[in-house]
């Protein structure tokens, strides 16, 4: 079983519609987004190749749903 989320999977899990919304949440809660792999670069396409830890993101999503 895959233990990481891609950018699109993370957006779906959190119910976000854009990558910029995900990046904003990531900046607000850096402890919830454990990055497994990230390609370096300044453009948005290099940021799309990020892999997030599935367990940490699932915990954050559950807490976010509970408190919202």
BASEVEX-396239 format. One line per field, with one value per atom (N, C-alpha, C): x, y, z; atom name; residue number from 1; residue in three letters. Coordinates in Angstrom, 1 decimal. Example, Ala and Ser with C-alpha at 12.3 -4.5 7.8 and 13.67 -1.06 7.14 Angstrom:
2
xx	c(13.2, 12.3, 13.2, 12.8, 13.7, 12.9)
yy	c(-5.7, -4.5, -3.3, -2.2, -1.1, 0.0)
zz	c(7.8, 7.8, 7.8, 7.1, 7.1, 7.9)
a	c(N, CA, C, N, CA, C)
k	c(1, 1, 1, 2, 2, 2)
r	c(ALA, ALA, ALA, SER, SER, SER)
***
This chain:
68
xx	c(0.8, 0.0, 0.9, 0.5, 1.3, 1.1, 2.2, 2.2, 2.4, 2.2, 2.4, 1.2, 0.9, -0.1, 0.6, 0.2, 0.6, -0.1, 0.2, -0.4, -1.9, -2.3, -3.7, -4.5, -3.9, -4.5, -4.7, -3.7, -3.8, -4.9, -5.0, -6.1, -7.4, -7.6, -8.8, -9.1, -8.1, -8.3, -8.8, -8.2, -8.6, -9.8, -10.2, -11.4, -11.0, -9.8, -9.4, -9.5, -9.7, -9.9, -8.7, -7.7, -6.6, -5.3, -4.2, -2.9, -2.5, -2.8, -2.5, -3.2, -4.4, -5.1, -4.4, -3.9, -3.1, -1.8, -1.1, 0.1, -0.1, -1.3, -1.6, -1.8, -2.6, -2.8, -1.5, -0.6, 0.7, 1.6, 1.5, 2.3, 1.7, 0.4, -0.3, 0.0, 0.1, 0.2, 1.4, 2.6, 3.7, 3.9, 3.5, 3.7, 2.8, 1.8, 0.8, 1.3, 2.2, 2.6, 4.0, 4.2, 5.5, 5.8, 6.8, 7.2, 8.2, 7.8, 8.7, 9.7, 9.2, 10.0, 9.5, 10.4, 10.0, 11.1, 10.7, 11.6, 11.7, 13.0, 13.2, 13.1, 12.5, 12.3, 11.3, 11.3, 10.4, 9.1, 8.9, 7.7, 6.7, 5.4, 4.4, 4.5, 5.0, 5.1, 6.1, 7.2, 8.1, 7.5, 6.6, 5.9, 4.9, 4.5, 3.5, 4.0, 5.4, 6.0, 6.3, 5.6, 5.8, 5.0, 5.6, 5.0, 4.8, 3.6, 3.3, 3.1, 3.5, 3.3, 1.8, 1.3, -0.1, -0.7, 0.0, -0.5, -0.7, 0.3, 0.2, -0.9, -1.0, -2.0, -3.4, -3.6, -4.9, -5.3, -4.3, -4.6, -5.0, -4.3, -4.7, -6.1, -6.4, -7.7, -8.8, -8.6, -9.6, -9.9, -8.8, -8.9, -9.6, -9.2, -9.8, -11.3, -11.7, -13.1, -13.8, -13.2, -13.9, -14.1, -13.1, -13.2, -13.9, -14.1, -14.9, -16.3)
yy	c(-1.2, 0.0, 1.2, 2.2, 3.5, 4.3, 4.8, 5.5, 7.0, 7.5, 8.9, 9.4, 10.7, 11.3, 12.2, 12.3, 13.3, 14.6, 15.6, 16.9, 16.8, 16.2, 16.1, 15.2, 14.1, 13.3, 14.0, 14.8, 15.6, 16.7, 17.3, 18.2, 17.6, 16.4, 15.7, 15.3, 14.8, 14.4, 15.5, 16.7, 17.9, 18.7, 18.3, 19.0, 20.4, 20.5, 21.8, 21.8, 22.9, 22.9, 23.4, 24.0, 24.5, 24.2, 24.1, 23.9, 25.0, 26.2, 27.4, 27.3, 26.8, 26.7, 25.7, 24.6, 23.6, 24.2, 24.9, 25.6, 26.6, 27.2, 28.2, 27.4, 26.3, 25.5, 24.9, 24.5, 24.0, 25.0, 26.2, 27.3, 27.6, 27.4, 27.7, 26.6, 25.4, 24.2, 23.3, 23.8, 23.0, 21.7, 21.6, 20.3, 19.2, 19.5, 18.5, 17.9, 18.6, 18.3, 17.8, 16.5, 15.9, 15.6, 16.3, 16.1, 15.0, 14.0, 12.8, 13.1, 13.8, 14.1, 15.4, 16.2, 17.5, 17.8, 18.1, 18.6, 20.1, 20.5, 22.0, 22.8, 23.9, 24.8, 25.9, 26.9, 28.0, 28.0, 27.2, 27.2, 26.2, 26.4, 25.6, 24.1, 23.8, 22.4, 21.7, 22.3, 21.6, 21.4, 22.2, 22.0, 20.9, 20.6, 19.5, 18.1, 18.0, 16.7, 16.4, 16.9, 16.7, 15.5, 14.8, 13.6, 13.9, 13.8, 14.0, 12.7, 12.6, 11.5, 11.2, 10.0, 9.7, 9.7, 9.1, 9.0, 10.4, 11.3, 12.6, 13.4, 13.3, 14.1, 13.6, 12.3, 11.7, 12.2, 12.2, 12.7, 14.2, 15.0, 16.4, 16.6, 15.8, 15.9, 15.5, 14.5, 14.1, 15.2, 15.7, 16.8, 18.1, 18.3, 19.5, 19.3, 18.1, 17.9, 17.9, 17.4, 17.4, 18.9, 19.7, 21.1, 22.0, 21.7, 22.5, 22.1)
zz	c(0.0, 0.0, 0.0, -0.8, -0.9, 0.4, 0.9, 2.2, 1.9, 0.7, 0.4, -0.4, -0.3, -1.2, -2.1, -3.4, -4.3, -4.0, -4.7, -4.5, -4.8, -5.8, -6.2, -5.2, -4.7, -3.7, -2.4, -2.0, -0.8, -0.9, -2.0, -2.3, -2.1, -2.7, -2.6, -1.2, -0.5, 0.9, 1.8, 1.6, 2.4, 1.8, 0.7, 0.1, -0.5, -0.9, -1.5, -3.0, -3.6, -5.1, -5.9, -5.2, -5.9, -5.2, -5.9, -5.3, -4.4, -4.8, -4.0, -2.6, -2.6, -1.3, -0.4, -1.0, -0.3, 0.3, -0.6, -0.1, 1.0, 1.0, 2.0, 3.4, 3.3, 4.5, 5.0, 4.0, 4.4, 5.1, 4.7, 5.4, 6.7, 6.9, 8.2, 9.2, 8.7, 9.6, 9.1, 9.2, 8.7, 9.4, 10.7, 11.4, 10.8, 10.1, 9.6, 8.2, 7.6, 6.2, 6.2, 6.5, 6.4, 5.0, 4.4, 3.0, 2.9, 2.1, 1.9, 0.8, -0.3, -1.4, -2.1, -2.4, -3.1, -4.1, -5.3, -6.4, -6.2, -6.2, -6.0, -7.3, -7.1, -8.2, -7.8, -8.6, -8.3, -9.0, -10.0, -10.8, -10.1, -10.4, -9.9, -10.3, -11.4, -11.9, -11.0, -10.6, -9.7, -8.3, -7.9, -6.6, -6.7, -7.9, -8.0, -7.9, -7.8, -7.7, -6.2, -5.3, -3.9, -3.4, -2.4, -1.8, -0.3, 0.2, 1.6, 2.3, 3.6, 4.4, 4.6, 4.3, 4.3, 5.7, 6.6, 8.0, 8.6, 8.5, 9.1, 8.4, 7.1, 6.4, 6.8, 6.9, 7.3, 8.7, 9.7, 11.0, 11.0, 10.2, 10.1, 9.4, 8.4, 7.7, 8.7, 9.5, 10.5, 11.5, 12.0, 13.0, 12.4, 11.1, 10.5, 10.2, 9.8, 9.7, 11.0, 12.1, 13.4, 13.9, 13.7, 14.3, 13.3, 12.1, 11.2, 11.3)
a	c(N, CA, C, N, CA, C, N, CA, C, N, CA, C, N, CA, C, N, CA, C, N, CA, C, N, CA, C, N, CA, C, N, CA, C, N, CA, C, N, CA, C, N, CA, C, N, CA, C, N, CA, C, N, CA, C, N, CA, C, N, CA, C, N, CA, C, N, CA, C, N, CA, C, N, CA, C, N, CA, C, N, CA, C, N, CA, C, N, CA, C, N, CA, C, N, CA, C, N, CA, C, N, CA, C, N, CA, C, N, CA, C, N, CA, C, N, CA, C, N, CA, C, N, CA, C, N, CA, C, N, CA, C, N, CA, C, N, CA, C, N, CA, C, N, CA, C, N, CA, C, N, CA, C, N, CA, C, N, CA, C, N, CA, C, N, CA, C, N, CA, C, N, CA, C, N, CA, C, N, CA, C, N, CA, C, N, CA, C, N, CA, C, N, CA, C, N, CA, C, N, CA, C, N, CA, C, N, CA, C, N, CA, C, N, CA, C, N, CA, C, N, CA, C, N, CA, C, N, CA, C, N, CA, C, N, CA, C)
k	c(1, 1, 1, 2, 2, 2, 3, 3, 3, 4, 4, 4, 5, 5, 5, 6, 6, 6, 7, 7, 7, 8, 8, 8, 9, 9, 9, 10, 10, 10, 11, 11, 11, 12, 12, 12, 13, 13, 13, 14, 14, 14, 15, 15, 15, 16, 16, 16, 17, 17, 17, 18, 18, 18, 19, 19, 19, 20, 20, 20, 21, 21, 21, 22, 22, 22, 23, 23, 23, 24, 24, 24, 25, 25, 25, 26, 26, 26, 27, 27, 27, 28, 28, 28, 29, 29, 29, 30, 30, 30, 31, 31, 31, 32, 32, 32, 33, 33, 33, 34, 34, 34, 35, 35, 35, 36, 36, 36, 37, 37, 37, 38, 38, 38, 39, 39, 39, 40, 40, 40, 41, 41, 41, 42, 42, 42, 43, 43, 43, 44, 44, 44, 45, 45, 45, 46, 46, 46, 47, 47, 47, 48, 48, 48, 49, 49, 49, 50, 50, 50, 51, 51, 51, 52, 52, 52, 53, 53, 53, 54, 54, 54, 55, 55, 55, 56, 56, 56, 57, 57, 57, 58, 58, 58, 59, 59, 59, 60, 60, 60, 61, 61, 61, 62, 62, 62, 63, 63, 63, 64, 64, 64, 65, 65, 65, 66, 66, 66, 67, 67, 67, 68, 68, 68)
r	c(UNK, UNK, UNK, UNK, UNK, UNK, UNK, UNK, UNK, UNK, UNK, UNK, UNK, UNK, UNK, UNK, UNK, UNK, UNK, UNK, UNK, UNK, UNK, UNK, UNK, UNK, UNK, UNK, UNK, UNK, UNK, UNK, UNK, UNK, UNK, UNK, UNK, UNK, UNK, UNK, UNK, UNK, UNK, UNK, UNK, UNK, UNK, UNK, UNK, UNK, UNK, UNK, UNK, UNK, UNK, UNK, UNK, UNK, UNK, UNK, UNK, UNK, UNK, UNK, UNK, UNK, UNK, UNK, UNK, UNK, UNK, UNK, UNK, UNK, UNK, UNK, UNK, UNK, UNK, UNK, UNK, UNK, UNK, UNK, UNK, UNK, UNK, UNK, UNK, UNK, UNK, UNK, UNK, UNK, UNK, UNK, UNK, UNK, UNK, UNK, UNK, UNK, UNK, UNK, UNK, UNK, UNK, UNK, UNK, UNK, UNK, UNK, UNK, UNK, UNK, UNK, UNK, UNK, UNK, UNK, UNK, UNK, UNK, UNK, UNK, UNK, UNK, UNK, UNK, UNK, UNK, UNK, UNK, UNK, UNK, UNK, UNK, UNK, UNK, UNK, UNK, UNK, UNK, UNK, UNK, UNK, UNK, UNK, UNK, UNK, UNK, UNK, UNK, UNK, UNK, UNK, UNK, UNK, UNK, UNK, UNK, UNK, UNK, UNK, UNK, UNK, UNK, UNK, UNK, UNK, UNK, UNK, UNK, UNK, UNK, UNK, UNK, UNK, UNK, UNK, UNK, UNK, UNK, UNK, UNK, UNK, UNK, UNK, UNK, UNK, UNK, UNK, UNK, UNK, UNK, UNK, UNK, UNK, UNK, UNK, UNK, UNK, UNK, UNK)
***
